[in-house]
Amino acid sequence: MQVRSEGDAHEAGLLRAALAIAVGTMTGASLVTLFAVLTDLDYFREYGRQTDAALLVFTYAAIVWGAGLCLAAPVPWAILHHYKKRSWPTAVAFGTILTFVVALGLITKGFNLFVAVDGFSASDNGGPTWIDGRLTQHGWVEALKVALTCSVAGTLVGFVVWRIAYRTLLPPVTMQ
């Protein structure tokens, strides 16, 4: 199937879309794993081989990225596709924004609309993040930091998915 996107001709199809989702899933999971290893290098040096921690992080991250790319991304992307917004800048912005919103929603238990388990409280070095199942102001700041970090990965995943899903068609060569 041939489509035009903002001046360029691209070829796209279901097989390319499936491959793009698979590679996007692996890209996102790899970025999350790399981030986890780099932010807790001492743990991974000491216990990483014994616990297969990097493999576990990669596996869980792949499940989350795969679910996001299969469940959260198709409908909004189909809308953008319908309105001929198919360029790589659109895909990058889409990946960034969607990853930020989904990550923030997951971290905050539905944007704090749902009460966590009764009596649940948690804190970090900066103070309480959850009190009686509700996110604190400090918890929101921490959630925003994590969602922003995730959105950086979403930026790259958006570009990778676009690059694989849409192949730029070269103009026909004319012989003289």
Helices and strands as residue ranges (DSSP letters): E 2-5, E 8-11, H 14-39, H 41-51, H 53-67, I 68-72, H 74-82, H 88-107, E 122-124, E 127-131, E 134-135, H 137-165, E 167-168
